[in-house]
Amino acid sequence: MDEATEAEVLLLKAWKKYRVALNRVQDQQQYPDVIEWPVAPA
């Protein structure tokens, strides 16, 4: 990733965290009655 800017690296990390959060939706305490969807990076 030597070609990516610092901003691009940070955005990539944010998207990776978002994907992990999506995968953990079913682990939420009130799932499936109440789902708190993660907010996608801008």
LUMLUM-359726 format. One record per atom (N, C-alpha, C): residue number from 0; atom name; x, y, z. Coordinates in Angstrom, 1 decimal, decimal comma. Example, Ala and Ser with C-alpha at 12.3 -4.5 7.8 and 13.67 -1.06 7.14 Angstrom:
residues 2
+------+------+--------+--------+--------+
: resi : name :     px :     py :     pz :
+------+------+--------+--------+--------+
:    0 :    N :   13,2 :   -5,7 :    7,8 :
:    0 :   CA :   12,3 :   -4,5 :    7,8 :
:    0 :    C :   13,2 :   -3,3 :    7,8 :
:    1 :    N :   12,8 :   -2,2 :    7,1 :
:    1 :   CA :   13,7 :   -1,1 :    7,1 :
:    1 :    C :   12,9 :    0,0 :    7,9 :
+------+------+--------+--------+--------+
end
This chain:
residues 42
+------+------+--------+--------+--------+
: resi : name :     px :     py :     pz :
+------+------+--------+--------+--------+
:    0 :    N :    0,8 :   -1,2 :    0,0 :
:    0 :   CA :    0,0 :    0,0 :    0,0 :
:    0 :    C :    0,9 :    1,2 :    0,0 :
:    1 :    N :    2,0 :    1,1 :   -0,5 :
:    1 :   CA :    2,9 :    2,3 :   -0,6 :
:    1 :    C :    2,4 :    3,4 :   -1,5 :
:    2 :    N :    1,5 :    3,1 :   -2,4 :
:    2 :   CA :    1,0 :    4,1 :   -3,3 :
:    2 :    C :   -0,2 :    4,8 :   -2,7 :
:    3 :    N :   -0,8 :    4,3 :   -1,7 :
:    3 :   CA :   -2,0 :    4,9 :   -1,1 :
:    3 :    C :   -1,6 :    6,1 :   -0,3 :
:    4 :    N :   -2,5 :    7,1 :   -0,3 :
:    4 :   CA :   -2,3 :    8,3 :    0,5 :
:    4 :    C :   -2,7 :    7,9 :    1,9 :
:    5 :    N :   -2,4 :    8,8 :    2,9 :
:    5 :   CA :   -2,8 :    8,6 :    4,3 :
:    5 :    C :   -4,3 :    8,5 :    4,4 :
:    6 :    N :   -4,9 :    9,4 :    3,7 :
:    6 :   CA :   -6,4 :    9,5 :    3,7 :
:    6 :    C :   -7,0 :    8,2 :    3,2 :
:    7 :    N :   -6,4 :    7,7 :    2,1 :
:    7 :   CA :   -7,0 :    6,4 :    1,5 :
:    7 :    C :   -6,8 :    5,2 :    2,5 :
:    8 :    N :   -5,6 :    5,2 :    3,2 :
:    8 :   CA :   -5,4 :    4,1 :    4,1 :
:    8 :    C :   -6,4 :    4,2 :    5,3 :
:    9 :    N :   -6,6 :    5,4 :    5,8 :
:    9 :   CA :   -7,6 :    5,6 :    6,8 :
:    9 :    C :   -9,0 :    5,2 :    6,4 :
:   10 :    N :   -9,4 :    5,5 :    5,2 :
:   10 :   CA :  -10,7 :    5,1 :    4,6 :
:   10 :    C :  -10,8 :    3,6 :    4,5 :
:   11 :    N :   -9,7 :    3,0 :    4,0 :
:   11 :   CA :   -9,7 :    1,5 :    3,9 :
:   11 :    C :   -9,9 :    0,9 :    5,3 :
:   12 :    N :   -9,3 :    1,4 :    6,3 :
:   12 :   CA :   -9,4 :    0,9 :    7,7 :
:   12 :    C :  -10,8 :    1,0 :    8,1 :
:   13 :    N :  -11,4 :    2,2 :    7,8 :
:   13 :   CA :  -12,8 :    2,5 :    8,2 :
:   13 :    C :  -13,8 :    1,5 :    7,6 :
:   14 :    N :  -13,5 :    1,2 :    6,3 :
:   14 :   CA :  -14,4 :    0,2 :    5,6 :
:   14 :    C :  -14,2 :   -1,2 :    6,2 :
:   15 :    N :  -13,0 :   -1,5 :    6,6 :
:   15 :   CA :  -12,8 :   -2,9 :    7,2 :
:   15 :    C :  -13,5 :   -3,0 :    8,5 :
:   16 :    N :  -13,5 :   -1,9 :    9,3 :
:   16 :   CA :  -14,2 :   -1,9 :   10,6 :
:   16 :    C :  -15,7 :   -2,0 :   10,3 :
:   17 :    N :  -16,2 :   -1,4 :    9,3 :
:   17 :   CA :  -17,6 :   -1,4 :    8,9 :
:   17 :    C :  -18,0 :   -2,8 :    8,6 :
:   18 :    N :  -17,2 :   -3,5 :    7,8 :
:   18 :   CA :  -17,5 :   -4,9 :    7,4 :
:   18 :    C :  -17,5 :   -5,8 :    8,6 :
:   19 :    N :  -16,6 :   -5,6 :    9,5 :
:   19 :   CA :  -16,6 :   -6,4 :   10,7 :
:   19 :    C :  -17,9 :   -6,2 :   11,5 :
:   20 :    N :  -18,3 :   -4,9 :   11,6 :
:   20 :   CA :  -19,5 :   -4,5 :   12,3 :
:   20 :    C :  -20,7 :   -5,2 :   11,7 :
:   21 :    N :  -20,8 :   -5,2 :   10,4 :
:   21 :   CA :  -21,9 :   -5,9 :    9,6 :
:   21 :    C :  -21,9 :   -7,3 :   10,0 :
:   22 :    N :  -20,8 :   -8,0 :   10,0 :
:   22 :   CA :  -20,7 :   -9,4 :   10,3 :
:   22 :    C :  -21,2 :   -9,7 :   11,8 :
:   23 :    N :  -21,1 :   -8,7 :   12,6 :
:   23 :   CA :  -21,5 :   -8,9 :   14,0 :
:   23 :    C :  -22,9 :   -8,5 :   14,4 :
:   24 :    N :  -23,7 :   -8,0 :   13,4 :
:   24 :   CA :  -25,0 :   -7,6 :   13,6 :
:   24 :    C :  -25,8 :   -8,7 :   14,3 :
:   25 :    N :  -25,7 :   -9,9 :   13,9 :
:   25 :   CA :  -26,5 :  -11,0 :   14,5 :
:   25 :    C :  -26,0 :  -11,3 :   15,9 :
:   26 :    N :  -24,9 :  -10,8 :   16,4 :
:   26 :   CA :  -24,5 :  -11,0 :   17,8 :
:   26 :    C :  -25,1 :   -9,9 :   18,7 :
:   27 :    N :  -25,8 :   -9,0 :   18,2 :
:   27 :   CA :  -26,4 :   -7,9 :   19,0 :
:   27 :    C :  -27,4 :   -8,6 :   20,0 :
:   28 :    N :  -27,5 :   -8,0 :   21,2 :
:   28 :   CA :  -28,3 :   -8,6 :   22,2 :
:   28 :    C :  -29,8 :   -8,7 :   21,8 :
:   29 :    N :  -30,4 :   -7,7 :   21,1 :
:   29 :   CA :  -31,8 :   -7,8 :   20,8 :
:   29 :    C :  -32,1 :   -8,3 :   19,4 :
:   30 :    N :  -31,1 :   -8,8 :   18,7 :
:   30 :   CA :  -31,3 :   -9,3 :   17,4 :
:   30 :    C :  -32,2 :  -10,5 :   17,4 :
:   31 :    N :  -33,1 :  -10,7 :   16,5 :
:   31 :   CA :  -33,4 :   -9,9 :   15,3 :
:   31 :    C :  -34,6 :   -8,9 :   15,5 :
:   32 :    N :  -35,0 :   -8,8 :   16,8 :
:   32 :   CA :  -36,1 :   -7,8 :   17,0 :
:   32 :    C :  -35,7 :   -6,4 :   16,8 :
:   33 :    N :  -34,5 :   -6,0 :   17,3 :
:   33 :   CA :  -34,0 :   -4,7 :   17,1 :
:   33 :    C :  -32,6 :   -4,8 :   16,5 :
:   34 :    N :  -32,4 :   -4,1 :   15,4 :
:   34 :   CA :  -31,1 :   -4,2 :   14,8 :
:   34 :    C :  -30,5 :   -2,8 :   14,7 :
:   35 :    N :  -29,3 :   -2,6 :   15,3 :
:   35 :   CA :  -28,6 :   -1,4 :   15,2 :
:   35 :    C :  -27,6 :   -1,5 :   14,0 :
:   36 :    N :  -27,9 :   -1,0 :   12,9 :
:   36 :   CA :  -27,0 :   -1,1 :   11,7 :
:   36 :    C :  -25,8 :   -0,1 :   11,9 :
:   37 :    N :  -24,7 :   -0,6 :   11,5 :
:   37 :   CA :  -23,5 :    0,3 :   11,6 :
:   37 :    C :  -23,6 :    1,3 :   10,5 :
:   38 :    N :  -23,0 :    2,4 :   10,7 :
:   38 :   CA :  -23,0 :    3,5 :    9,7 :
:   38 :    C :  -21,8 :    3,3 :    8,8 :
:   39 :    N :  -22,1 :    3,3 :    7,5 :
:   39 :   CA :  -21,0 :    3,2 :    6,5 :
:   39 :    C :  -20,1 :    4,4 :    6,4 :
:   40 :    N :  -18,8 :    4,2 :    6,2 :
:   40 :   CA :  -17,9 :    5,3 :    6,1 :
:   40 :    C :  -18,3 :    6,2 :    4,9 :
:   41 :    N :  -18,0 :    7,5 :    5,1 :
:   41 :   CA :  -18,3 :    8,5 :    4,0 :
:   41 :    C :  -17,3 :    8,5 :    2,9 :
+------+------+--------+--------+--------+
end
